[in-house]
Amino acid sequence: MGKFVVTVTFSIKAGHTVEFREAMLANAADSVALEPGCRLFDVCEAADGAEIFLYEIYDDQAAFDAHLATEHFRRFDRLVAPWVIDKRVATYVRLGVTTKSHKFAH
């Protein structure tokens, strides 16, 4: 079975994009460094900075649930809550990957 994929799109209030970005990048780094089941945490930003898109890969649903229970995630979530207009979360099962260094894998 494929990995568990989570996408999150945040709409950020004007005037808070820089501090949100810094907090998000720190949370992503902590997630990859401290969580054995977190395989990738990609942080992307719209050209105007008003939207942040996350692409995260975990070993499974349990690894993602463990992520949500970590102190670094809970601290991040409390910190950024006042800066967020909207947050949309979706989950997927990864079927394969195609990159310059990887052929399609199941």
JOURWO-V64663 format. One record per residue. SS is DSSP state (a for helix, b for strand, c for the rest). PHI is phi in radians with two decimals (* if undefined). BURIAL is # if it has 9 or more other ideal C-beta (glycine too) atoms within 8 Angstrom, else .. Layout:
SS;PHI;BURIAL + SS;PHI;BURIAL
This chain:
c;*;. + c;-1.26;# + c;-1.30;# + b;-1.60;# + b;-1.93;# + b;-2.17;# + b;-2.04;# + b;-2.38;# + b;-2.07;# + b;-1.86;# + b;-1.75;# + b;-1.89;# + c;-1.14;. + c;-0.96;. + c;1.54;. + c;-2.14;# + a;-1.16;# + a;-1.15;. + a;-1.20;. + a;-1.14;# + a;-1.00;# + a;-1.06;. + a;-1.14;# + a;-1.16;# + a;-1.10;# + a;-1.15;# + a;-1.10;# + a;-1.09;# + a;-1.08;# + a;-1.10;# + a;-1.06;# + a;-1.20;# + a;-1.27;. + a;-1.83;. + c;-1.96;# + c;-1.05;. + c;-1.56;# + b;-1.64;# + b;-1.67;. + b;-2.70;. + b;-2.47;# + b;-1.69;. + b;-1.95;# + b;-2.19;. + b;-2.28;# + c;-1.14;. + c;-0.96;. + c;-1.55;. + c;1.35;# + c;-1.43;. + b;-2.37;# + b;-2.07;# + b;-2.06;# + b;-1.96;# + b;-2.25;# + b;-2.10;# + b;-2.16;# + b;-2.14;# + c;-1.05;# + c;-2.94;# + a;-1.02;. + a;-1.08;. + a;-1.15;# + a;-1.18;# + a;-1.05;. + a;-1.11;# + a;-1.00;# + a;-1.12;. + a;-1.63;. + c;-1.23;# + a;-1.16;. + a;-1.14;# + a;-1.21;# + a;-1.08;# + a;-1.12;. + a;-1.01;# + a;-1.05;. + a;-1.16;. + a;-1.09;. + a;-1.53;# + a;-0.85;. + a;-1.21;. + a;-1.65;# + b;-1.73;# + b;-1.48;. + b;-2.64;. + b;-2.41;. + b;-2.07;. + b;-2.04;. + b;-2.39;. + b;-2.17;# + b;-2.55;. + b;-1.87;. + c;-1.30;# + c;-1.57;. + c;-3.14;. + c;-2.45;. + c;-2.28;. + c;-2.45;. + c;-1.07;. + c;-1.76;. + c;-2.30;. + c;-1.48;. + c;-0.93;. + c;-2.24;. + c;-1.65;.
